[in-house]
Amino acid sequence: LERSENVIDQFDSITYQKGGGVLSMFESFVGEDKFRDSVRLHMDRYKDGVATADDFFQSIADGSGNPDVVAAMQSFVDQPGVPLVRGELTCTDNRAEIALTQSRYAPLGSKIKQGQSWQIPVCAKFGYGDNSEKVCTLLKDRTGSLQAQTEGCADWVTLNENGASYYRFSLDAAGWQALLNNLGALNTKEVLTVQDSLEAAFKAGEVEPSVYLKGVEIFANHPEFDVASNTGDLLGWMYEYLPKESRGDFARFVTDMYAERFAAIRGTDTVEGNLLAPQLAGRLMAYGEAPALKAEFSSKGAAYLGLDGTADKKAVAPNMLSRALRMVMMDRGDEALDPLLKMVASGTAFEKSSALSALSYTKSPEIARQLLDLTLNGTDEMTDDQATSLLYGLVSSEDHGEMSWAWLQENFDAFVAGRVADVRKPSMPYYASGCTIEARNKAEAFFTSKADLIPGYKRSLSQILESMELCAARRENLADSIAEALATR
């Protein structure tokens, strides 16, 4: 830790997710009981003392009776990155076998250099009709294989049994098709790892667009909330990169996926009705063919704000409020602006959040400019946190992002000094906007020139620059193929 401003970097997602993921992976590999006994052995060995990471690895090896564990755990802890394990399912002499290959995961556009290797505990799950089998191996080299114990050719395989392992995987086209057709045989953790790996593999150029779209459809209709909810992340980036002439095909794709399920669950007092329905409404209105739904939500938002008479706080279900306010801001921004600003200032905590998010959905450049001025000068209208949140929404807006980013650059010094708390200043590079290498280079030059105002900014800048590079690469390499797959589905 070189600067106190960067202390938060020591507790990011890598610290916790990788740490927990690696431990979970080795617990699955050696077995829960042996792993438990190994941890107890370690605690007994070093009670009232101090131990290193290597001491812990040795305790796991000794307690499990597997000496290979030490080097394997070190290979994950002592180097950065996450492995990508590729698998191809075959059947030889009436027994299923997977040919395995490992490399470092790198999405299209990444500057990550290849050459690393890990000692990977690969635990696969083979499916045979209604039955399945877990088989593990330690992949020490760049290539290897894993053979099932059960006689017969497997119908499908997933390379992360119980979702316990810290790696991503990819399959050949036939392997993905078979796995996606049998998601019902997997538990929720396994499905979530399939979902993550499919998206990651597609972004790395490893998966055909038609296979990816089929996966998105299957995940969108999965009965588990977490799986269906996560599908929204798969949609957003596709919409951003597609040629505008393909958005009609994309709208039909989204509508086909969600319209029927949304109609069935809206208004029900269930997990889906309370949590998933608002998400599906948002996706249908943002990406789908839903003019009637947009009009309905706009009307309810207007009634809630009292644009046509007395405000009716029962016009919108609480879980749909933010969507309704967004729609009325898009349709009737001139009328909705003042009531929404009053709600931001004096509404309930829930209303403040919903109204604030709605403001950046304006379609009017004039209103957008007025809101930008308020983020800087409207200290009576909104708090500093509200101002920074609204500015981020405007910078991220498809309609006003370019204008808002230009405004921020022009007013950066005053905005940072007047509206941004010291602890948030290192994060200012996340406001950069653009999906081209040119935009990336301009963002780098701008934030570097403002280094004295945002101490501790380098990590945030590095992350946003990489994000812009990957965005540009996806647009260049994937947009046309996704558009073609949408048009022919």
C-alpha positions as CSV (number, residue, x, y, z in Angstrom):
1,L,0.0,0.0,0.0
2,E,1.8,3.1,-1.3
3,R,-0.9,5.7,-0.5
4,S,-3.6,5.9,2.2
5,E,-6.1,6.9,-0.5
6,N,-5.7,3.4,-2.0
7,V,-6.6,1.5,1.1
8,I,-9.9,0.4,-0.4
9,D,-8.0,-1.3,-3.2
10,Q,-6.8,-3.9,-0.7
11,F,-10.3,-5.1,-0.1
12,D,-11.7,-5.4,-3.6
13,S,-13.6,-8.3,-5.2
14,I,-10.4,-10.1,-6.0
15,T,-9.4,-10.2,-2.3
16,Y,-12.6,-11.9,-1.2
17,Q,-13.9,-13.7,-4.3
18,K,-10.6,-15.2,-5.3
19,G,-9.7,-16.1,-1.8
20,G,-13.0,-17.8,-1.1
21,G,-13.1,-19.4,-4.6
22,V,-9.7,-21.0,-4.2
23,L,-10.5,-22.4,-0.8
24,S,-13.8,-23.7,-2.1
25,M,-12.1,-25.4,-5.1
26,F,-9.6,-27.3,-3.0
27,E,-12.3,-28.3,-0.5
28,S,-14.2,-29.9,-3.4
29,F,-11.0,-31.5,-4.8
30,V,-9.8,-33.2,-1.5
31,G,-13.3,-33.7,-0.1
32,E,-15.2,-31.8,2.6
33,D,-14.3,-34.0,5.5
34,K,-10.6,-34.1,4.6
35,F,-10.6,-30.3,4.1
36,R,-12.3,-29.8,7.5
37,D,-9.8,-32.1,9.2
38,S,-6.9,-30.3,7.5
39,V,-8.1,-26.9,8.8
40,R,-8.4,-28.3,12.3
41,L,-4.9,-29.7,12.0
42,H,-3.6,-26.3,11.0
43,M,-5.3,-24.5,13.8
44,D,-4.0,-27.0,16.3
45,R,-0.4,-26.8,14.9
46,Y,-0.3,-23.0,15.1
47,K,-2.5,-22.2,18.0
48,D,-1.3,-19.1,19.9
49,G,1.3,-18.7,17.1
50,V,1.8,-17.3,13.6
51,A,1.6,-19.1,10.3
52,T,2.3,-18.3,6.7
53,A,0.3,-19.1,3.6
54,D,2.7,-21.9,2.8
55,D,2.2,-23.3,6.3
56,F,-1.5,-23.4,5.6
57,F,-1.1,-25.1,2.3
58,Q,1.1,-27.8,3.9
59,S,-1.5,-28.4,6.6
60,I,-4.1,-29.0,3.9
61,A,-1.7,-31.4,2.1
62,D,-0.9,-33.3,5.3
63,G,-4.5,-33.4,6.5
64,S,-5.8,-34.6,3.2
65,G,-3.0,-37.0,2.4
66,N,-2.4,-35.3,-0.9
67,P,1.1,-33.7,-1.2
68,D,0.2,-32.2,-4.6
69,V,-2.0,-29.7,-2.9
70,V,0.9,-27.4,-1.9
71,A,2.2,-26.6,-5.4
72,A,-1.3,-26.4,-6.7
73,M,-2.5,-23.9,-4.1
74,Q,0.7,-21.8,-4.6
75,S,0.0,-21.7,-8.3
76,F,-3.2,-19.8,-7.6
77,V,-2.1,-17.6,-4.8
78,D,1.3,-16.6,-6.1
79,Q,0.3,-15.3,-9.6
80,P,-2.5,-13.1,-11.0
81,G,-5.2,-14.0,-13.4
82,V,-7.9,-16.7,-13.7
83,P,-7.5,-19.9,-15.8
84,L,-9.6,-20.8,-18.7
85,V,-10.1,-24.6,-19.0
86,R,-11.3,-25.8,-22.4
87,G,-12.9,-29.2,-22.7
88,E,-14.0,-31.5,-25.5
89,L,-16.2,-34.5,-24.6
90,T,-15.6,-37.7,-26.5
91,C,-16.4,-41.4,-25.9
92,T,-13.9,-44.1,-26.4
93,D,-14.5,-47.8,-25.6
94,N,-17.9,-47.0,-24.2
95,R,-16.5,-44.5,-21.6
96,A,-16.7,-40.7,-21.6
97,E,-13.5,-38.7,-21.6
98,I,-12.7,-35.0,-21.7
99,A,-9.6,-33.6,-23.5
100,L,-8.5,-30.6,-21.4
101,T,-6.5,-27.6,-22.2
102,Q,-5.6,-24.6,-20.0
103,S,-4.5,-21.0,-20.6
104,R,-5.0,-17.7,-18.9
105,Y,-8.4,-16.2,-19.5
106,A,-8.3,-13.1,-21.7
107,P,-11.2,-11.4,-23.4
108,L,-11.0,-9.9,-26.9
109,G,-8.9,-6.7,-26.8
110,S,-7.1,-7.7,-23.6
111,K,-3.4,-6.9,-23.3
112,I,-2.9,-9.9,-21.1
113,K,0.1,-12.0,-22.2
114,Q,-0.2,-15.7,-22.4
115,G,2.3,-18.2,-21.0
116,Q,1.1,-18.8,-17.5
117,S,-0.1,-22.1,-16.2
118,W,-1.7,-23.4,-13.0
119,Q,-2.0,-26.8,-11.3
120,I,-5.8,-26.8,-11.6
121,P,-8.1,-29.2,-9.6
122,V,-10.7,-29.8,-12.4
123,C,-13.9,-31.4,-11.1
124,A,-16.3,-32.3,-13.8
125,K,-19.9,-33.6,-13.7
126,F,-20.9,-36.1,-16.4
127,G,-24.6,-36.6,-17.1
128,Y,-26.2,-39.9,-18.1
129,G,-29.9,-39.7,-18.4
130,D,-31.2,-39.0,-14.9
131,N,-27.9,-39.8,-13.3
132,S,-24.6,-37.9,-13.0
133,E,-21.1,-38.5,-11.8
134,K,-18.4,-36.3,-10.3
135,V,-14.8,-36.9,-11.4
136,C,-11.7,-34.8,-10.5
137,T,-8.2,-34.6,-11.8
138,L,-5.3,-32.3,-11.1
139,L,-4.4,-30.6,-14.5
140,K,-0.7,-29.9,-14.0
141,D,0.3,-29.4,-17.6
142,R,-1.2,-27.3,-20.4
143,T,-3.1,-30.3,-21.7
144,G,-4.5,-33.3,-20.0
145,S,-7.6,-35.5,-19.9
146,L,-10.3,-36.7,-17.5
147,Q,-12.0,-40.0,-17.8
148,A,-15.4,-40.9,-16.3
149,Q,-15.7,-43.9,-14.1
150,T,-19.2,-44.9,-15.3
151,E,-19.5,-47.1,-18.3
152,G,-21.4,-45.6,-21.2
153,C,-21.1,-42.4,-23.2
154,A,-22.1,-39.2,-21.3
155,D,-25.0,-37.1,-22.6
156,W,-23.3,-33.9,-21.4
157,V,-20.6,-32.5,-19.1
158,T,-20.0,-29.4,-17.1
159,L,-16.4,-28.6,-16.0
160,N,-17.3,-27.0,-12.7
161,E,-19.1,-29.5,-10.5
162,N,-21.2,-27.8,-7.8
163,G,-19.9,-24.4,-9.0
164,A,-17.0,-24.8,-6.5
165,S,-13.9,-24.0,-8.7
166,Y,-12.0,-20.8,-9.4
167,Y,-11.7,-21.0,-13.2
168,R,-13.8,-20.4,-16.2
169,F,-14.4,-23.1,-18.8
170,S,-15.3,-23.4,-22.4
171,L,-16.6,-26.3,-24.5
172,D,-16.8,-27.0,-28.3
173,A,-20.1,-26.1,-30.0
174,A,-21.6,-29.6,-29.5
175,G,-20.6,-29.6,-25.8
176,W,-22.2,-26.2,-25.2
177,Q,-25.4,-27.3,-27.0
178,A,-25.7,-30.5,-24.9
179,L,-25.0,-28.7,-21.6
180,L,-27.5,-25.9,-22.3
181,N,-30.1,-28.5,-23.2
182,N,-29.6,-30.2,-19.8
183,L,-29.4,-27.3,-17.4
184,G,-32.3,-28.8,-15.5
185,A,-29.9,-31.5,-14.2
186,L,-27.6,-28.9,-12.6
187,N,-28.0,-27.2,-9.2
188,T,-28.2,-23.4,-9.0
189,K,-24.5,-22.9,-8.3
190,E,-23.6,-25.0,-11.3
191,V,-26.0,-23.1,-13.6
192,L,-24.5,-19.8,-12.5
193,T,-21.0,-21.0,-13.3
194,V,-22.2,-22.1,-16.7
195,Q,-23.8,-18.7,-17.2
196,D,-20.6,-16.9,-16.3
197,S,-18.4,-19.2,-18.3
198,L,-20.6,-18.9,-21.4
199,E,-20.5,-15.1,-21.4
200,A,-16.8,-15.0,-20.6
201,A,-16.0,-17.5,-23.4
202,F,-18.1,-15.6,-25.9
203,K,-16.3,-12.4,-25.0
204,A,-13.1,-14.2,-25.6
205,G,-14.1,-15.3,-29.1
206,E,-14.5,-18.9,-28.0
207,V,-18.3,-19.4,-28.6
208,E,-20.4,-19.1,-31.7
209,P,-23.1,-16.3,-31.6
210,S,-26.0,-18.7,-32.2
211,V,-24.9,-20.8,-29.2
212,Y,-24.5,-17.7,-27.0
213,L,-28.0,-16.4,-27.9
214,K,-29.5,-19.8,-27.2
215,G,-27.9,-19.7,-23.8
216,V,-29.2,-16.3,-23.1
217,E,-32.7,-17.4,-23.9
218,I,-32.4,-20.5,-21.7
219,F,-31.0,-18.5,-18.8
220,A,-33.8,-15.9,-19.1
221,N,-36.4,-18.5,-18.6
222,H,-34.7,-20.4,-15.8
223,P,-36.9,-20.8,-12.7
224,E,-34.2,-19.6,-10.3
225,F,-34.3,-15.9,-9.6
226,D,-30.5,-15.4,-9.6
227,V,-30.1,-17.0,-13.0
228,A,-32.9,-15.1,-14.7
229,S,-31.9,-11.9,-13.0
230,N,-28.3,-12.2,-14.1
231,T,-29.4,-12.4,-17.8
232,G,-29.9,-8.7,-17.8
233,D,-26.1,-8.3,-17.7
234,L,-25.9,-10.4,-20.8
235,L,-28.3,-8.1,-22.6
236,G,-27.0,-4.6,-21.7
237,W,-23.6,-4.9,-23.4
238,M,-25.1,-6.5,-26.5
239,Y,-27.5,-3.6,-27.0
240,E,-24.7,-1.1,-26.6
241,Y,-22.5,-2.6,-29.3
242,L,-25.1,-3.6,-31.9
243,P,-25.5,-1.6,-35.1
244,K,-28.6,0.6,-34.7
245,E,-30.2,-1.1,-37.7
246,S,-30.2,-4.4,-35.8
247,R,-32.1,-3.1,-32.8
248,G,-35.4,-4.2,-34.2
249,D,-34.1,-7.8,-34.2
250,F,-32.8,-7.4,-30.7
251,A,-36.1,-5.9,-29.6
252,R,-38.0,-9.0,-30.9
253,F,-35.4,-11.3,-29.2
254,V,-36.0,-9.6,-25.8
255,T,-39.8,-9.5,-26.2
256,D,-39.9,-13.2,-27.1
257,M,-37.8,-14.0,-24.0
258,Y,-39.6,-12.0,-21.4
259,A,-43.1,-10.8,-22.4
260,E,-44.9,-14.1,-21.5
261,R,-43.1,-14.6,-18.2
262,F,-43.6,-10.9,-17.2
263,A,-47.3,-11.2,-17.8
264,A,-47.5,-14.3,-15.7
265,I,-45.6,-13.0,-12.6
266,R,-46.5,-9.3,-12.4
267,G,-48.6,-8.4,-9.4
268,T,-48.0,-11.7,-7.7
269,D,-46.8,-11.8,-4.1
270,T,-43.8,-14.1,-4.8
271,V,-40.1,-13.7,-5.2
272,E,-40.6,-13.5,-8.9
273,G,-43.4,-11.0,-8.7
274,N,-41.7,-8.8,-6.2
275,L,-38.1,-8.9,-7.4
276,L,-37.9,-10.3,-11.0
277,A,-41.0,-8.6,-12.4
278,P,-39.6,-5.0,-12.1
279,Q,-36.4,-6.2,-13.8
280,L,-38.3,-7.7,-16.7
281,A,-40.5,-4.6,-17.0
282,G,-37.3,-2.6,-17.3
283,R,-35.8,-4.8,-19.9
284,L,-38.9,-4.9,-22.0
285,M,-39.3,-1.2,-22.0
286,A,-35.5,-0.5,-22.5
287,Y,-34.8,-3.1,-25.2
288,G,-38.0,-4.8,-26.3
289,E,-41.1,-4.1,-28.3
290,A,-43.4,-2.8,-25.6
291,P,-45.2,0.5,-26.6
292,A,-48.3,-0.4,-24.5
293,L,-46.2,-1.2,-21.5
294,K,-44.3,2.1,-21.8
295,A,-47.6,4.0,-22.1
296,E,-49.0,2.2,-19.1
297,F,-46.0,2.9,-16.9
298,S,-45.8,6.6,-18.1
299,S,-49.4,7.1,-17.2
300,K,-48.9,5.5,-13.7
301,G,-45.8,7.7,-13.2
302,A,-47.8,10.8,-14.1
303,A,-50.6,9.8,-11.7
304,Y,-48.0,9.3,-8.9
305,L,-46.6,12.8,-9.5
306,G,-50.0,14.4,-10.0
307,L,-49.3,15.8,-13.4
308,D,-53.0,15.6,-14.4
309,G,-54.6,16.3,-11.0
310,T,-54.1,15.2,-7.4
311,A,-51.1,13.0,-6.8
312,D,-52.0,9.3,-6.3
313,K,-49.4,7.5,-4.3
314,K,-51.2,4.2,-4.9
315,A,-51.0,4.5,-8.6
316,V,-47.8,2.5,-8.8
317,A,-46.7,-0.6,-6.8
318,P,-43.6,0.3,-4.8
319,N,-41.4,-2.2,-6.7
320,M,-42.4,-0.6,-10.0
321,L,-42.0,3.1,-9.0
322,S,-38.5,3.7,-10.5
323,R,-39.6,2.3,-13.8
324,A,-42.8,4.4,-13.9
325,L,-40.9,7.6,-13.0
326,R,-38.4,6.9,-15.7
327,M,-41.1,6.5,-18.4
328,V,-42.9,9.7,-17.5
329,M,-39.6,11.6,-17.5
330,M,-39.0,10.3,-21.0
331,D,-42.5,11.1,-22.2
332,R,-43.3,14.3,-20.3
333,G,-40.0,15.6,-19.0
334,D,-41.0,19.3,-19.0
335,E,-43.9,18.6,-16.6
336,A,-42.2,15.9,-14.6
337,L,-39.0,17.7,-13.9
338,D,-40.1,19.9,-11.0
339,P,-42.1,17.2,-9.2
340,L,-39.1,14.9,-9.5
341,L,-36.7,17.5,-8.2
342,K,-39.0,18.1,-5.2
343,M,-39.1,14.3,-4.6
344,V,-35.3,14.2,-4.7
345,A,-35.2,16.9,-2.0
346,S,-38.0,15.9,0.3
347,G,-39.5,12.5,-0.6
348,T,-39.1,9.3,1.4
349,A,-35.7,7.6,1.0
350,F,-37.2,5.2,-1.5
351,E,-38.8,8.0,-3.5
352,K,-35.6,10.0,-3.5
353,S,-33.6,7.1,-5.0
354,S,-36.3,6.4,-7.6
355,A,-36.7,10.1,-8.6
356,L,-33.0,10.6,-8.9
357,S,-32.5,7.7,-11.2
358,A,-35.5,8.9,-13.3
359,L,-34.0,12.3,-14.0
360,S,-31.2,11.1,-16.2
361,Y,-33.7,9.4,-18.5
362,T,-34.8,12.7,-20.0
363,K,-34.9,12.9,-23.8
364,S,-34.5,16.7,-23.8
365,P,-31.0,18.1,-24.3
366,E,-32.2,21.4,-22.6
367,I,-33.3,19.5,-19.5
368,A,-30.1,17.5,-19.5
369,R,-28.1,20.8,-19.5
370,Q,-30.2,22.1,-16.7
371,L,-29.6,19.0,-14.6
372,L,-25.9,19.2,-15.3
373,D,-25.9,22.7,-13.9
374,L,-27.8,21.5,-10.8
375,T,-25.2,18.9,-10.1
376,L,-22.6,21.7,-9.7
377,N,-24.6,24.6,-8.4
378,G,-27.8,23.2,-7.0
379,T,-26.6,22.7,-3.5
380,D,-30.1,23.5,-2.2
381,E,-31.8,21.0,-4.5
382,M,-29.6,18.0,-3.9
383,T,-26.9,16.6,-1.7
384,D,-23.4,16.0,-2.9
385,D,-24.0,12.2,-3.1
386,Q,-27.1,12.8,-5.2
387,A,-25.3,15.2,-7.5
388,T,-22.5,12.7,-8.2
389,S,-25.0,9.9,-8.8
390,L,-27.1,12.1,-11.2
391,L,-24.0,13.1,-13.1
392,Y,-22.9,9.5,-13.5
393,G,-26.4,8.7,-14.9
394,L,-26.1,11.5,-17.4
395,V,-22.6,10.6,-18.5
396,S,-23.8,7.0,-19.0
397,S,-26.9,8.1,-21.0
398,E,-27.1,7.1,-24.6
399,D,-28.9,10.4,-25.4
400,H,-26.7,12.8,-23.4
401,G,-23.5,10.9,-22.6
402,E,-21.3,12.7,-25.0
403,M,-22.5,16.2,-24.0
404,S,-22.3,15.3,-20.3
405,W,-18.8,14.0,-20.6
406,A,-17.8,17.2,-22.3
407,W,-19.5,19.3,-19.6
408,L,-17.6,17.4,-16.9
409,Q,-14.3,18.0,-18.5
410,E,-15.1,21.7,-18.7
411,N,-16.3,21.9,-15.1
412,F,-14.1,19.2,-13.6
413,D,-12.1,21.3,-11.1
414,A,-15.1,23.1,-9.7
415,F,-17.2,19.8,-9.5
416,V,-14.5,17.9,-7.7
417,A,-13.8,20.7,-5.3
418,G,-17.4,21.4,-4.5
419,R,-19.2,18.1,-4.8
420,V,-16.9,15.1,-4.4
421,A,-15.8,13.9,-1.0
422,D,-12.1,13.1,-0.5
423,V,-12.8,9.4,-0.3
424,R,-14.5,9.4,-3.7
425,K,-12.0,11.5,-5.6
426,P,-9.8,8.5,-6.6
427,S,-12.9,7.0,-8.4
428,M,-13.5,10.0,-10.7
429,P,-12.0,8.2,-13.8
430,Y,-15.1,5.9,-13.8
431,Y,-17.0,8.9,-15.2
432,A,-15.0,8.6,-18.5
433,S,-17.3,7.9,-21.5
434,G,-16.7,6.2,-24.8
435,C,-16.2,2.9,-26.6
436,T,-13.4,3.7,-29.0
437,I,-9.6,3.7,-28.6
438,E,-9.7,7.4,-29.4
439,A,-12.0,8.0,-26.5
440,R,-9.8,5.9,-24.3
441,N,-6.7,7.9,-25.2
442,K,-8.5,11.2,-24.5
443,A,-9.7,10.0,-21.1
444,E,-6.2,8.9,-20.2
445,A,-4.7,12.3,-21.1
446,F,-7.5,14.2,-19.3
447,F,-7.4,12.4,-16.0
448,T,-3.6,12.3,-16.0
449,S,-3.7,16.1,-16.3
450,K,-5.9,16.3,-13.2
451,A,-3.8,14.0,-11.1
452,D,-3.3,16.6,-8.3
453,L,-7.1,16.9,-7.8
454,I,-7.8,13.2,-7.5
455,P,-4.9,11.6,-5.5
456,G,-4.9,7.8,-5.6
457,Y,-6.7,7.7,-9.0
458,K,-4.3,5.4,-10.9
459,R,-6.0,2.1,-10.2
460,S,-9.4,3.5,-11.2
461,L,-8.0,5.0,-14.3
462,S,-6.3,1.7,-15.3
463,Q,-9.5,-0.2,-14.8
464,I,-11.7,2.2,-16.9
465,L,-9.1,2.4,-19.7
466,E,-9.1,-1.4,-19.9
467,S,-12.9,-1.4,-19.9
468,M,-12.9,1.1,-22.8
469,E,-10.4,-1.0,-24.7
470,L,-12.4,-4.2,-24.2
471,C,-15.6,-2.3,-25.3
472,A,-13.9,-1.2,-28.5
473,A,-12.7,-4.7,-29.2
474,R,-16.1,-6.3,-28.6
475,R,-17.8,-3.8,-30.9
476,E,-15.3,-4.5,-33.6
477,N,-15.2,-8.3,-33.3
478,L,-18.6,-9.3,-32.0
479,A,-21.2,-6.8,-33.0
480,D,-21.7,-7.9,-36.6
481,S,-21.8,-11.6,-35.8
482,I,-24.4,-11.0,-33.1
483,A,-26.4,-8.9,-35.4
484,E,-26.4,-11.6,-38.1
485,A,-27.3,-14.3,-35.5
486,L,-30.2,-12.2,-34.3
487,A,-31.5,-11.6,-37.9
488,T,-31.5,-15.4,-38.7
489,R,-32.8,-16.8,-35.4
